[in-house]
């Protein structure tokens, strides 16, 4: 079960990809699902990549990313309708994904759910499967809550990827937002003041701003801090 410390770790973590990993681990620990995959798709033409995957064979993951989320008519229908696809009704169980990849691994039920953003559109997906043949609606409620969380985190990750700040530059942005001076940042990072000054120059250019206040404002606006 998820512990209180897990919640604190999730709240304190700054990197959206690590937040997603922590939340995915918690989802597996608190639901009946044994397999979980989270994909990221900031631009449809770029395709889906995995941010988290557990409980599936490599071949199944290749199929999921390269064929299922892109071409499966049932999945593309739920993307268009912002819906959720489960094994209920038997239609999914008769398809290639279930018969070839999931049932041989022992899975008997599960769901697929697109992660949609109001501005970015289809930004990722969630796929989870269980050895149990049935599970209550509260399990799907948890899936919907996880999806809403992912919509925020994937949007933040897309912003991080767009501005292309390095992990060290992100650390400097957070220090600046807390009011730290260059000497204080240099001491915290164990680098020279000149190195910090170079980081600040790069950050100003990448964020398109001219001041430390601008860095703090843009950092907050873009979910970097």
C-alpha positions in Angstrom: 0.0 0.0 0.0 1.0 3.6 -0.6 2.5 5.2 2.6 2.3 8.8 3.7 6.0 9.2 3.0 5.3 8.2 -0.6 2.8 11.1 -0.9 5.4 13.5 0.5 8.0 12.3 -1.9 5.6 12.8 -4.8 4.7 16.3 -3.6 8.3 17.3 -3.2 9.6 15.9 -6.5 10.1 18.6 -9.2 10.8 16.5 -12.4 7.5 15.6 -14.1 8.9 12.3 -15.4 9.9 11.3 -11.9 6.5 12.3 -10.6 4.9 10.1 -13.2 7.1 7.2 -12.1 6.2 7.6 -8.4 2.5 7.9 -9.2 2.6 4.8 -11.5 4.3 2.8 -8.7 1.6 4.0 -6.3 -1.2 3.1 -8.8 0.2 -0.5 -9.1 0.4 -0.8 -5.3 -3.1 0.4 -4.6 -5.1 -1.3 -7.4 -5.6 -4.9 -8.7 -3.5 -4.2 -11.8 -0.2 -6.1 -12.3 0.8 -4.6 -15.6 1.0 -0.9 -16.3 2.4 1.2 -19.2 2.3 4.9 -19.6 3.2 6.5 -23.0 4.1 10.0 -23.9 3.1 11.7 -27.2 3.8 15.4 -27.3 3.3 15.5 -31.1 1.2 12.9 -32.8 3.6 12.6 -35.8 6.5 11.8 -33.4 4.7 8.7 -32.1 4.4 7.3 -28.5 7.3 6.6 -26.2 7.3 4.9 -22.8 7.7 6.8 -19.6 6.8 3.8 -17.4 6.3 0.1 -18.2 6.0 -2.9 -15.9 4.5 -6.3 -16.2 4.7 -6.8 -20.0 7.1 -8.7 -22.3 9.3 -6.6 -24.6 7.4 -7.8 -27.6 4.1 -6.8 -26.2 5.5 -3.3 -25.5 6.7 -3.0 -29.1 3.2 -3.9 -30.3 1.5 -1.5 -27.9 3.6 1.5 -29.0 4.0 0.8 -32.7 0.6 -0.8 -33.6 -2.0 -0.6 -30.9 -2.1 3.1 -30.0 -1.5 4.2 -33.6 -3.7 1.8 -35.7 -6.1 -0.3 -33.6 -9.6 0.9 -34.6 -11.1 0.3 -31.1 -8.3 2.4 -29.4 -8.5 5.1 -32.0 -12.3 5.3 -31.4 -11.9 5.8 -27.7 -9.3 8.6 -28.4 -11.8 10.3 -30.6 -14.6 10.0 -28.0 -12.3 10.7 -24.9 -13.5 7.3 -23.6 -12.1 4.3 -21.8 -11.6 0.8 -23.3 -12.0 -2.3 -21.2 -12.3 -6.0 -21.9 -16.0 -5.9 -21.0 -18.4 -7.2 -23.6 -15.8 -9.6 -25.0 -14.9 -7.6 -28.1 -11.4 -6.7 -26.9 -10.7 -10.2 -25.8 -11.2 -11.4 -29.3 -8.6 -9.0 -30.8 -4.9 -9.5 -31.6 -3.7 -7.6 -28.5 -5.5 -9.8 -26.0 -5.0 -13.1 -27.8 -1.4 -12.7 -28.8 0.2 -10.6 -26.0 -2.0 -10.4 -22.9 -3.9 -13.6 -22.4 -0.7 -15.8 -22.8 0.8 -13.7 -20.0 -2.2 -14.6 -17.8 -4.1 -11.3 -18.0 -7.8 -11.6 -18.1 -9.0 -8.0 -17.8 -7.8 -4.4 -18.1 -8.2 -1.1 -19.7 -6.7 1.4 -22.1 -7.2 5.1 -21.7 -6.0 8.1 -23.7 -4.4 11.1 -21.9 -5.9 14.2 -23.5 -5.0 17.8 -23.0 -7.3 20.7 -23.9 -4.6 22.5 -26.0 -2.2 19.7 -26.9 -4.8 17.0 -27.8 -3.6 13.4 -27.4 -0.5 13.7 -25.3 -0.2 10.1 -24.0 -1.9 7.0 -22.9 -2.4 4.5 -20.0 -2.7 0.8 -20.3 -3.2 -1.6 -17.3 -4.1 -5.2 -17.0 -5.1 -7.6 -14.2 -5.0 -11.3 -13.6 -8.5 -10.9 -12.2 -11.3 -11.5 -14.6 -13.4 -8.7 -13.1 -12.9 -5.7 -10.9 -15.1 -3.0 -9.5 -15.8 0.5 -10.9 -13.7 2.0 -8.2 -10.6 0.6 -9.9 -11.6 2.5 -13.1 -12.2 5.6 -11.0 -8.6 5.3 -9.9 -7.6 5.1 -13.5 -9.5 8.2 -14.4 -7.9 10.1 -11.5 -4.5 8.9 -12.7 -5.3 10.1 -16.2 -6.1 13.6 -14.9 -2.8 13.7 -13.0 -0.9 12.5 -16.1 -2.6 15.2 -18.3 -1.0 17.9 -16.0 2.4 16.1 -15.7 2.7 15.3 -19.4 1.9 18.9 -20.2 4.7 20.0 -17.9 7.1 17.5 -19.5 6.2 18.9 -22.9 7.1 22.4 -21.7 10.4 21.1 -20.2 11.2 19.4 -23.5 10.3 22.4 -25.5 12.6 24.8 -23.7 15.4 22.2 -23.5 16.8 23.2 -20.2 19.4 20.8 -18.8 18.8 19.3 -15.3 21.5 21.6 -13.9 19.8 24.6 -15.6 16.4 23.6 -14.1 18.1 23.5 -10.7 19.4 27.0 -11.2 15.9 28.2 -12.2 14.5 26.8 -9.0 17.2 28.5 -6.9 16.6 31.8 -8.6 12.9 31.5 -8.0 13.7 31.1 -4.3 15.7 34.3 -4.3 19.2 32.8 -4.3 22.1 34.9 -5.5 24.8 33.5 -7.9 27.3 33.0 -5.1 24.7 31.1 -3.1 23.8 29.0 -6.1 27.5 28.3 -6.8 27.9 27.1 -3.2 24.9 24.8 -3.4 25.9 23.3 -6.7 29.6 23.1 -5.8 30.6 25.0 -9.0 32.3 28.3 -9.7 30.4 31.6 -9.9 31.4 31.9 -13.5 29.8 28.6 -14.2 26.6 29.8 -12.6 26.7 33.0 -14.6 27.0 30.9 -17.8 23.9 28.8 -16.7 22.0 32.0 -16.1 22.9 33.4 -19.5 21.7 30.2 -21.2 18.5 30.2 -19.2 17.7 33.8 -20.1 18.1 32.9 -23.8 16.1 29.7 -23.7 13.2 31.2 -21.7 13.3 34.4 -23.8 13.5 36.8 -20.9 16.0 39.4 -19.7 16.0 39.3 -15.9 16.2 37.0 -12.9 12.6 38.1 -12.1 11.7 37.0 -15.6 13.3 33.7 -15.1 11.2 33.2 -11.9 8.0 34.3 -13.7 8.6 32.1 -16.8 9.6 29.2 -14.6 6.3 29.4 -12.7 4.3 29.9 -15.8 5.9 26.9 -17.5 5.7 24.6 -14.5 9.5 24.4 -14.1 9.6 25.2 -10.4 
